């Protein structure tokens, strides 16, 4: 089996020594390596290869070889029982219609969890659309082979919360629930200020369909849109529990803050959660719940990046800025009362030198440079409904770019966070830092970096799982291929990662799994297995043109079998749309690598 080595390995060692990773590697050498060995797959180079899902055919675990592969559970539009997987429904349970009148079947499959309940097995699946959807699927597991098949599927009702918005990545909590997300919430300030439908973001308009409003119909006014679309309802971690009989129960955790939530990841103490904020000029957040297994109330923190150096993806000490305590009920009451951006903040125009009038604070976030002042008595509500803006006002860092997946290695107490690219606010100066503190000053890396964060106890915060630093672990490498090269359509080294997104750690096995969300970096997105001891990368899956790899998530033992969930989102949708020959090819895949032997 040939392994490809990332050319950033030399700086992994340098960064690892600083972060204590060298000690981990030395310790691993004293005993046989627990690392499973996946058979690698090649880079697709022909048109035929670039149209397929190709996955590792074999894994070696504890010296024994096992046949594996990519197994499809459902594709978008498939029927299982009485349900159509990925069909978007409105608040009345009727199909959402596209502008041509057809039913909207989402091809934006994302995180899918596996939830054993008694002698049954369920899967909760995200559809990253507007309106969003989650589907609950009952699975049948073959007792001998471990293979999974869908028995029935159905939509989970979110009408009590005004619907679901762009659910992206997620986690299975330590207590066995599905913890989902809502990504890219709208700018509530802009929605409030809009004077016509032309001033409403195109990205936001499709959500109106959930309420039976056609945002493109002649005569639809901005008042009609605002009557049904309340921005502060969306942008939170979402928890789904499933009973043994298949009944779901749903919660939105407003106390955890409104962000472009890629995912919330709960640590083993069942109280501390890290929340990634996707986009440009965003923050990194930590929530400490009041009680284990209860995310409905707690204290929110935002990270401040205190840079030590800029080499190898950068190294920073982290300081956690306290944004205050809140609970779901209080925040939800404010939302449903109709609170608006102008109820929370007074606004002043920035001066030409990017400073603000007395009493106002200059912040630079996703929405650019603003001068803000929290109105009297509104700090608690503002800290949750506008968590990123509020964090910037309190001195936290809001300069991160495309912050994506989170996972944890409990053996070495290292949290991993993927940054799809190091750019814009993460660079030193420029328009993305205008009016901000310029905490992060790194060289651009359009191919992205996976960061490590060492976890330590913190008595002041009251958690055993507080990240104290942040340092580059593995990075993609920009590369220019000759026009006549078989790799000409790649701008990141094909032997390394490109734009890391969802990640998962194979606990006890010293292996980090990295999924890509890349356009020009790699023409065909890949999933990698990264050996944290040797620094070697093995390509274990490639996907069709224009796909994104989502939902990589490791299950070490479900009734004697291990699984690596892997979803292939929107084939031909992100690039190479001209290569699509048949609309059926564009249907997304929800499936897994395996089955593998139990590895818990």
C-alpha positions as CSV (number, residue, x, y, z in Angstrom):
1,X,0.0,0.0,0.0
2,X,1.5,3.3,-1.1
3,X,1.0,6.3,1.2
4,X,1.3,9.8,-0.1
5,X,3.3,12.2,2.2
6,X,2.1,15.8,2.7
7,X,5.0,18.1,1.9
8,X,4.1,20.1,5.0
9,X,5.3,17.3,7.2
10,X,8.5,19.2,8.0
11,X,6.6,22.0,9.6
12,X,4.2,19.6,11.2
13,X,7.1,18.3,13.2
14,X,8.3,21.8,14.1
15,X,4.8,22.9,15.2
16,X,4.2,19.6,16.9
17,X,7.4,19.9,19.0
18,X,6.1,23.3,20.2
19,X,2.7,22.0,21.0
20,X,3.8,18.8,22.7
21,X,2.9,16.5,19.8
22,X,6.4,15.1,19.7
23,X,5.7,13.5,23.1
24,X,2.7,11.8,21.6
25,X,4.8,10.3,18.8
26,X,7.5,9.0,21.1
27,X,4.9,7.4,23.4
28,X,3.4,5.6,20.4
29,X,6.8,4.1,19.4
30,X,6.9,2.1,22.6
31,X,4.0,-0.1,21.6
32,X,2.7,-1.6,18.3
33,X,0.9,1.1,16.3
34,X,-2.8,1.0,16.6
35,X,-3.2,2.9,13.4
36,X,-5.5,1.1,10.8
37,X,-4.0,1.0,7.4
38,X,-6.4,1.9,4.6
39,X,-5.5,0.9,1.0
40,X,-5.1,4.2,-0.8
41,X,-7.0,5.2,-3.9
42,X,-5.4,7.1,-6.9
43,X,-6.1,10.6,-8.1
44,X,-8.8,10.5,-10.8
45,X,-7.4,11.5,-14.1
46,X,-9.8,10.2,-16.8
47,X,-13.3,11.5,-17.4
48,X,-14.7,8.1,-16.4
49,X,-12.8,8.1,-13.1
50,X,-13.9,11.6,-12.3
51,X,-17.6,10.6,-12.5
52,X,-17.4,7.9,-9.8
53,X,-17.3,7.5,-6.0
54,X,-14.1,5.5,-5.4
55,X,-13.2,4.3,-1.9
56,X,-10.6,2.3,-0.2
57,X,-11.2,-1.4,-0.9
58,X,-9.4,-2.7,2.1
59,X,-8.3,-1.9,5.7
60,X,-5.8,-3.6,7.9
61,X,-6.7,-3.6,11.6
62,X,-4.4,-5.1,14.2
63,X,-2.6,-7.0,11.5
64,X,-5.7,-8.4,9.9
65,X,-7.0,-7.4,6.4
66,X,-10.7,-6.7,5.8
67,X,-12.5,-5.9,2.6
68,X,-14.4,-2.7,2.7
69,X,-15.8,-0.1,0.2
70,X,-18.3,2.7,-0.3
71,X,-21.8,1.7,0.5
72,X,-24.8,3.9,-0.5
73,X,-27.7,3.9,1.9
74,X,-29.9,6.5,0.0
75,X,-29.5,9.0,-2.7
76,X,-31.5,12.2,-3.0
77,X,-35.0,11.4,-4.2
78,X,-34.9,7.8,-3.3
79,X,-38.0,6.3,-1.7
80,X,-37.8,4.3,1.5
81,X,-41.2,3.3,2.9
82,X,-43.6,6.1,2.3
83,X,-40.9,8.9,2.3
84,X,-38.9,10.6,-0.4
85,X,-35.4,11.2,0.9
86,X,-34.6,14.9,0.6
87,X,-38.0,16.2,-0.4
88,X,-38.4,19.7,1.2
89,X,-41.7,20.3,3.0
90,X,-43.3,23.5,4.1
91,X,-44.8,24.2,7.6
92,X,-48.0,22.4,6.6
93,X,-46.2,19.3,5.4
94,X,-46.7,20.1,1.7
95,X,-43.9,19.8,-0.9
96,X,-41.9,23.0,-1.4
97,X,-42.0,24.0,-5.1
98,X,-39.3,25.3,-7.3
99,X,-39.9,28.3,-9.5
100,X,-40.9,26.0,-12.4
101,X,-43.5,24.3,-10.2
102,X,-41.6,21.1,-9.6
103,X,-41.1,19.6,-6.2
104,X,-37.8,20.6,-4.6
105,X,-35.7,17.5,-3.8
106,X,-32.5,18.7,-2.2
107,X,-29.2,17.4,-3.4
108,X,-27.4,19.1,-0.5
109,X,-27.2,16.1,1.7
110,X,-24.9,16.8,4.7
111,X,-24.3,15.4,8.1
112,X,-25.9,12.0,8.8
113,X,-25.8,10.5,12.3
114,X,-26.2,6.8,13.3
115,X,-28.3,6.4,16.5
116,X,-28.8,2.9,18.0
117,X,-31.9,2.6,20.0
118,X,-32.6,-0.7,21.6
119,X,-32.7,-3.3,18.9
120,X,-33.3,-0.6,16.2
121,X,-30.9,1.7,14.4
122,X,-31.8,5.2,13.1
123,X,-30.1,7.8,10.9
124,X,-30.8,11.5,11.1
125,X,-29.8,13.3,7.9
126,X,-29.3,17.0,7.1
127,X,-30.3,18.7,3.9
128,X,-28.4,22.0,3.6
129,X,-31.1,24.0,1.9
130,X,-33.5,26.9,2.4
131,X,-35.8,25.8,3.9
132,X,-33.6,23.1,5.4
133,X,-34.7,19.6,6.2
134,X,-33.8,16.7,8.5
135,X,-34.9,13.2,7.6
136,X,-35.2,10.4,10.1
137,X,-34.5,7.0,8.5
138,X,-34.8,3.6,10.1
139,X,-31.9,1.3,9.1
140,X,-31.6,-2.5,9.0
141,X,-28.2,-3.8,9.9
142,X,-27.1,-7.2,8.5
143,X,-26.0,-9.1,11.6
144,X,-23.2,-10.9,9.8
145,X,-21.8,-8.5,7.3
146,X,-22.8,-5.3,9.1
147,X,-24.2,-3.7,5.9
148,X,-26.9,-1.1,6.3
149,X,-30.0,-0.5,4.3
150,X,-32.9,1.9,4.6
151,X,-36.3,0.6,5.8
152,X,-38.3,3.8,5.9
153,X,-37.6,7.6,5.9
154,X,-39.6,10.7,6.8
155,X,-39.2,14.4,7.4
156,X,-38.7,15.8,10.9
157,X,-41.1,18.6,11.7
158,X,-39.6,21.9,12.7
159,X,-42.7,24.0,12.4
160,X,-42.7,24.8,16.1
161,X,-39.4,26.7,15.5
162,X,-40.4,28.5,12.4
163,X,-38.6,25.9,10.3
164,X,-35.0,24.8,9.8
165,X,-32.3,26.8,8.1
166,X,-29.3,25.4,6.2
167,X,-28.3,22.5,8.5
168,X,-24.7,21.7,7.9
169,X,-22.4,19.5,10.0
170,X,-23.0,17.9,13.3
171,X,-22.0,15.5,16.1
172,X,-23.5,12.6,18.0
173,X,-23.3,13.9,21.6
174,X,-21.7,11.8,24.4
175,X,-25.3,11.0,25.5
176,X,-26.3,9.8,22.1
177,X,-28.4,12.6,20.6
178,X,-28.0,14.2,17.2
179,X,-26.5,17.7,17.5
180,X,-27.0,19.6,14.2
181,X,-26.5,23.1,13.1
182,X,-27.9,26.1,11.1
183,X,-25.3,27.8,8.9
184,X,-25.0,31.3,7.3
185,X,-27.9,33.1,9.0
186,X,-28.9,36.3,7.3
187,X,-27.7,39.8,8.3
188,X,-30.6,40.9,10.4
189,X,-29.5,44.6,10.1
190,X,-29.8,44.4,6.3
191,X,-33.1,42.6,6.4
192,X,-34.6,45.2,8.7
193,X,-33.3,48.1,6.6
194,X,-34.4,46.7,3.2
195,X,-36.9,48.9,1.4
196,X,-37.8,46.5,-1.4
197,X,-37.5,42.9,-2.4
198,X,-34.5,43.9,-4.6
199,X,-32.6,44.7,-1.4
200,X,-33.3,41.2,0.2
201,X,-30.3,38.9,-0.3
202,X,-31.0,36.2,-3.0
203,X,-29.7,33.6,-0.6
204,X,-32.5,34.4,1.9
205,X,-35.5,34.5,-0.4
206,X,-36.1,30.8,-0.8
207,X,-36.9,30.4,2.9
208,X,-40.2,32.3,2.3
209,X,-41.4,29.1,0.6
210,X,-41.6,27.4,3.9
211,X,-44.4,29.7,4.8
212,X,-46.2,29.4,1.5
213,X,-44.9,32.8,0.2
214,X,-43.5,32.9,-3.3
215,X,-40.7,35.6,-3.0
216,X,-40.6,36.0,-6.8
217,X,-44.3,36.3,-7.4
218,X,-45.4,39.7,-8.9
219,X,-46.7,41.9,-6.1
220,X,-44.7,40.2,-3.3
221,X,-43.5,43.1,-1.1
222,X,-40.7,43.3,1.4
223,X,-43.3,43.7,4.1
224,X,-44.8,40.4,3.0
225,X,-41.3,38.8,3.3
226,X,-40.5,40.2,6.7
227,X,-43.9,39.1,8.0
228,X,-42.9,35.5,7.6
229,X,-39.1,35.6,7.7
230,X,-37.7,36.4,11.1
231,X,-33.9,36.3,10.9
232,X,-33.3,35.7,14.6
233,X,-35.1,32.4,14.4
234,X,-32.1,30.8,12.6
235,X,-28.4,30.2,13.2
236,X,-28.3,27.9,16.2
237,X,-27.2,24.4,17.2
238,X,-30.2,22.0,16.9
239,X,-30.5,18.9,19.0
240,X,-32.6,15.9,17.9
241,X,-33.4,12.9,20.2
242,X,-35.0,9.8,18.9
243,X,-37.0,7.3,21.0
244,X,-36.8,3.5,20.4
245,X,-40.1,3.6,18.5
246,X,-38.7,6.2,16.1
247,X,-40.4,9.4,17.5
248,X,-38.1,12.4,17.2
249,X,-38.0,15.4,19.6
250,X,-36.3,18.6,18.6
251,X,-34.6,21.6,20.5
252,X,-32.9,24.7,19.2
253,X,-30.2,25.9,21.6
254,X,-30.5,29.7,21.5
255,X,-28.3,30.0,24.6
256,X,-25.4,28.7,22.5
257,X,-25.5,31.8,20.3
258,X,-26.5,32.7,16.7
259,X,-23.7,32.2,14.3
260,X,-22.9,30.6,10.9
261,X,-22.8,27.3,12.8
262,X,-20.8,24.7,11.0
263,X,-21.2,22.5,14.0
264,X,-21.2,22.4,17.8
265,X,-19.0,19.7,19.3
266,X,-19.6,18.6,22.9
267,X,-16.6,17.3,24.9
268,X,-16.5,14.2,27.1
269,X,-17.5,16.2,30.2
270,X,-21.0,16.6,28.6
271,X,-20.9,20.3,29.3
272,X,-18.2,22.0,27.3
273,X,-19.0,22.6,23.6
274,X,-16.9,24.2,20.8
275,X,-18.8,26.0,18.0
276,X,-17.2,26.7,14.6
277,X,-18.4,29.8,12.7
278,X,-18.2,29.5,9.0
279,X,-17.5,32.4,6.7
280,X,-15.2,35.4,6.4
281,X,-14.2,37.5,9.5
282,X,-15.8,35.1,11.9
283,X,-15.0,33.9,15.5
284,X,-14.5,30.7,17.4
285,X,-16.7,30.0,20.3
286,X,-17.0,27.8,23.5
287,X,-20.1,27.2,25.5
288,X,-20.1,25.8,29.0
289,X,-23.5,24.4,30.0
290,X,-24.8,24.7,33.6
291,X,-25.5,21.0,33.8
292,X,-24.2,17.9,32.0
293,X,-26.3,16.6,29.1
294,X,-28.4,19.9,29.1
295,X,-27.4,22.6,26.5
296,X,-30.4,24.8,27.3
297,X,-28.4,27.2,29.6
298,X,-24.9,28.2,30.1
299,X,-22.1,30.7,29.5
300,X,-20.8,31.6,26.1
301,X,-17.1,32.5,25.4
302,X,-15.3,33.7,22.3
303,X,-11.6,33.1,21.5
304,X,-9.0,35.8,21.3
305,X,-6.0,34.9,19.1
306,X,-2.8,36.1,20.7
307,X,-0.3,35.4,18.0
308,X,3.1,33.9,18.8
309,X,4.4,33.4,15.3
310,X,3.2,33.1,11.7
311,X,5.1,30.0,10.5
312,X,3.6,26.7,9.6
313,X,0.0,27.9,9.7
314,X,0.6,30.1,12.7
315,X,0.7,29.6,16.5
316,X,-1.4,31.5,19.0
317,X,-2.2,31.4,22.7
318,X,-5.9,31.5,23.2
319,X,-7.7,33.8,25.7
320,X,-11.4,33.2,26.3
321,X,-13.6,36.3,26.4
322,X,-16.7,35.8,28.6
323,X,-19.9,36.8,26.7
324,X,-22.2,36.1,29.6
325,X,-24.9,33.6,30.7
326,X,-28.2,32.9,29.0
327,X,-30.9,30.3,28.7
328,X,-32.9,29.1,25.7
329,X,-36.3,30.2,27.1
330,X,-35.2,33.8,27.6
331,X,-33.6,34.2,24.2
332,X,-36.5,32.4,22.4
333,X,-39.0,34.7,24.1
334,X,-37.1,37.8,22.8
335,X,-37.1,36.3,19.3
336,X,-40.8,35.6,19.2
337,X,-41.6,39.0,20.6
338,X,-40.2,40.4,17.4
339,X,-36.9,41.9,18.7
340,X,-35.0,43.6,15.9
341,X,-31.4,44.6,15.2
342,X,-32.3,48.3,16.0
343,X,-33.7,47.2,19.4
344,X,-30.3,45.8,20.3
345,X,-27.8,48.3,18.9
346,X,-27.4,52.0,18.2
347,X,-25.3,52.5,15.0
348,X,-22.9,55.3,13.9
349,X,-21.2,55.7,10.6
350,X,-17.5,54.9,10.7
351,X,-15.1,57.8,10.1
352,X,-12.8,57.8,7.1
353,X,-10.0,56.7,9.3
354,X,-12.1,53.6,10.4
355,X,-12.7,55.0,13.9
356,X,-16.0,55.6,15.6
357,X,-17.6,58.4,17.5
358,X,-17.4,58.5,21.3
359,X,-19.4,55.7,22.9
360,X,-19.3,53.5,19.9
361,X,-17.1,50.5,19.3
362,X,-15.4,49.7,15.9
363,X,-15.9,46.1,14.9
364,X,-15.0,44.2,11.7
365,X,-17.0,41.0,11.1
366,X,-18.6,39.3,8.2
367,X,-20.7,42.3,7.6
368,X,-17.7,44.6,7.4
369,X,-16.7,47.6,9.5
370,X,-19.4,48.9,11.8
371,X,-19.6,51.3,14.8
372,X,-21.9,49.8,17.4
373,X,-23.3,50.5,20.8
374,X,-25.4,48.0,22.8
375,X,-28.6,49.6,23.9
376,X,-29.3,49.7,27.7
377,X,-30.5,46.4,29.1
378,X,-29.9,44.5,25.9
379,X,-26.5,42.9,26.5
380,X,-27.8,39.4,27.2
381,X,-30.1,39.3,24.2
382,X,-27.4,40.9,21.9
383,X,-24.8,38.4,23.1
384,X,-26.8,35.5,21.7
385,X,-28.7,37.0,18.7
386,X,-25.6,38.8,17.4
387,X,-22.9,36.6,19.0
388,X,-20.2,37.4,16.5
389,X,-20.7,41.2,16.6
390,X,-21.0,41.2,20.4
391,X,-17.8,39.1,20.7
392,X,-15.9,41.6,18.5
393,X,-17.2,44.4,20.7
394,X,-15.8,42.6,23.8
395,X,-12.3,42.2,22.2
396,X,-12.5,38.6,20.8
397,X,-11.1,37.7,17.4
398,X,-13.4,37.9,14.4
399,X,-10.8,37.4,11.7
400,X,-11.0,33.7,11.0
401,X,-11.8,32.4,7.5
402,X,-13.9,29.3,6.5
403,X,-13.8,27.7,9.9
404,X,-15.3,24.2,9.5
405,X,-15.0,20.8,11.2
406,X,-14.2,20.0,14.8
407,X,-13.1,16.7,16.4
408,X,-11.3,15.5,19.5
409,X,-8.5,13.1,20.2
410,X,-9.2,12.1,23.9
411,X,-6.0,10.0,24.2
412,X,-3.7,13.1,23.6
413,X,-6.3,15.7,24.6
414,X,-6.0,17.6,21.3
415,X,-9.0,19.3,19.7
416,X,-8.7,19.6,15.9
417,X,-10.4,22.4,13.9
418,X,-10.2,22.8,10.1
419,X,-9.8,26.1,8.4
420,X,-10.7,25.6,4.7
421,X,-8.4,28.4,3.7
422,X,-6.1,30.9,5.4
423,X,-7.0,34.2,3.7
424,X,-8.7,37.6,4.0
425,X,-9.0,38.5,7.7
426,X,-6.4,35.9,8.6
427,X,-3.8,37.8,6.5
428,X,-1.9,40.8,7.8
429,X,-3.9,44.0,7.0
430,X,-6.1,44.8,4.1
431,X,-9.7,45.6,3.7
432,X,-10.8,42.7,5.9
433,X,-9.0,44.1,8.8
434,X,-10.1,47.7,8.4
435,X,-11.2,49.0,11.8
436,X,-10.5,45.8,13.5
437,X,-7.6,44.8,15.8
438,X,-5.7,42.7,13.3
439,X,-5.0,39.9,15.7
440,X,-4.2,37.3,13.0
441,X,-1.3,38.0,10.7
442,X,-0.6,34.9,8.6
443,X,0.6,34.3,5.0
444,X,-2.1,33.3,2.7
445,X,-2.8,29.6,2.1
446,X,-5.7,29.1,-0.3
447,X,-5.4,25.3,0.3
448,X,-6.2,25.4,4.0
449,X,-4.9,24.1,7.3
450,X,-6.1,21.8,10.0
451,X,-5.2,23.2,13.5
452,X,-4.6,21.5,16.8
453,X,-5.6,22.9,20.1
454,X,-4.3,21.5,23.4
455,X,-6.9,21.0,26.0
456,X,-6.3,21.8,29.7
457,X,-8.4,22.3,32.9
458,X,-9.4,25.9,33.7
459,X,-10.7,26.5,37.2
460,X,-11.9,30.0,36.4
461,X,-14.0,28.9,33.5
462,X,-15.0,25.8,35.4
463,X,-14.2,23.2,32.7
464,X,-11.7,20.5,32.3
465,X,-11.7,20.9,28.5
466,X,-10.5,24.4,27.7
467,X,-8.3,25.0,24.6
468,X,-5.2,27.0,25.5
469,X,-3.5,27.4,22.1
470,X,-3.9,26.9,18.4
471,X,-1.3,25.7,15.9
472,X,-1.0,24.3,12.4
473,X,-0.9,20.5,12.2
474,X,-1.4,19.6,8.5
475,X,-1.8,22.0,5.5
476,X,-2.5,21.9,1.9
477,X,0.1,23.3,-0.5
478,X,-0.6,25.5,-3.5
479,X,0.8,24.1,-6.7
480,X,0.8,25.1,-10.3
481,X,0.5,22.2,-12.8
482,X,1.5,22.6,-16.4
483,X,-1.5,22.9,-18.9
484,X,-0.6,19.6,-20.4
485,X,-0.3,17.8,-17.1
486,X,-2.9,15.1,-16.2
487,X,-3.3,17.1,-13.0
488,X,-3.9,20.5,-14.7
489,X,-7.2,21.1,-13.1
490,X,-5.8,21.1,-9.6
491,X,-4.3,24.2,-7.9
492,X,-3.3,22.4,-4.7
493,X,-0.7,19.6,-4.5
494,X,-2.6,16.4,-5.3
495,X,-0.5,14.5,-2.7
496,X,-1.9,16.7,0.1
497,X,-5.2,18.1,1.3
498,X,-7.1,20.9,-0.3
499,X,-9.6,23.0,1.6
500,X,-10.2,20.7,4.7
501,X,-13.8,20.8,5.9
502,X,-15.4,18.0,7.9
503,X,-13.1,16.0,10.1
504,X,-13.4,13.1,12.6
505,X,-10.9,11.3,14.8
506,X,-10.6,7.5,15.1
507,X,-10.1,7.5,18.9
508,X,-7.6,5.0,20.2
509,X,-6.3,4.6,16.6
510,X,-4.2,7.8,16.2
511,X,-5.9,8.6,12.9
512,X,-7.5,11.9,11.8
513,X,-10.0,11.7,8.9
514,X,-10.1,14.8,6.7
515,X,-12.8,15.5,4.2
516,X,-12.4,18.2,1.5
517,X,-14.7,21.0,0.3
518,X,-12.7,22.3,-2.6
519,X,-13.4,23.7,-6.1
520,X,-10.2,24.5,-8.0
521,X,-7.9,23.1,-5.3
522,X,-8.7,19.5,-6.3
523,X,-11.1,19.0,-9.2
524,X,-12.4,15.9,-7.4
525,X,-12.8,16.2,-3.7
526,X,-11.1,13.6,-1.5
527,X,-11.2,12.1,2.0
528,X,-7.9,11.4,3.7
529,X,-6.6,9.3,6.6
530,X,-3.9,11.1,8.5
531,X,-1.5,9.2,10.8
532,X,-0.7,11.7,13.6
533,X,2.4,9.7,14.5
534,X,4.2,9.6,11.1
535,X,2.5,12.6,9.5
536,X,1.5,10.5,6.5
537,X,-1.6,11.0,4.5
538,X,-3.6,8.2,2.7
539,X,-6.3,9.1,0.1
540,X,-9.2,6.8,1.0
541,X,-12.0,8.2,-1.1
542,X,-12.6,10.4,-4.2
543,X,-15.8,11.9,-5.4
544,X,-17.4,12.9,-8.7
545,X,-17.0,16.3,-10.4
546,X,-18.3,19.2,-8.4
547,X,-19.0,17.3,-5.2
548,X,-18.2,18.2,-1.7
549,X,-17.3,15.5,0.9
550,X,-19.5,16.0,4.0
551,X,-20.4,14.1,7.1
552,X,-17.2,12.2,7.6
553,X,-17.9,10.7,11.1
554,X,-16.4,7.6,12.8
555,X,-18.4,5.0,14.7
556,X,-16.0,2.5,16.4
557,X,-18.6,-0.1,17.3
558,X,-22.2,-0.4,16.4
559,X,-23.2,-4.0,17.3
560,X,-19.8,-5.4,16.4
561,X,-19.1,-3.3,13.3
562,X,-17.3,0.1,12.7
563,X,-18.4,2.6,10.1
564,X,-17.0,5.8,8.6
565,X,-20.0,7.8,7.4
566,X,-19.3,9.8,4.2
567,X,-21.8,11.9,2.2
568,X,-21.2,13.1,-1.4
569,X,-23.0,16.4,-1.7
570,X,-24.3,18.0,-4.9
571,X,-22.3,16.2,-7.6
572,X,-21.7,18.6,-10.6
573,X,-23.0,21.4,-8.4
574,X,-19.9,23.3,-7.2
575,X,-17.9,23.1,-10.4
576,X,-17.9,21.3,-13.7
577,X,-21.6,21.8,-14.2
578,X,-21.0,21.4,-17.9
579,X,-20.0,17.7,-17.4
580,X,-23.5,16.7,-16.2
581,X,-25.0,14.3,-18.8
582,X,-28.1,13.2,-16.9
583,X,-30.0,15.0,-14.1
584,X,-29.9,11.7,-12.2
585,X,-26.1,11.9,-11.9
586,X,-26.6,15.1,-9.7
587,X,-28.3,13.2,-6.9
588,X,-26.2,13.2,-3.7
589,X,-25.1,10.1,-2.0
590,X,-25.5,9.3,1.7
591,X,-23.4,6.3,2.7
592,X,-20.4,5.0,4.5
593,X,-17.0,3.4,4.2
594,X,-17.0,-0.1,5.6
595,X,-18.3,-2.1,7.3
596,X,-15.1,-2.5,9.3
597,X,-14.4,-4.6,12.4
598,X,-15.3,-3.0,15.7
599,X,-12.4,-0.9,16.9
600,X,-13.6,0.6,20.2
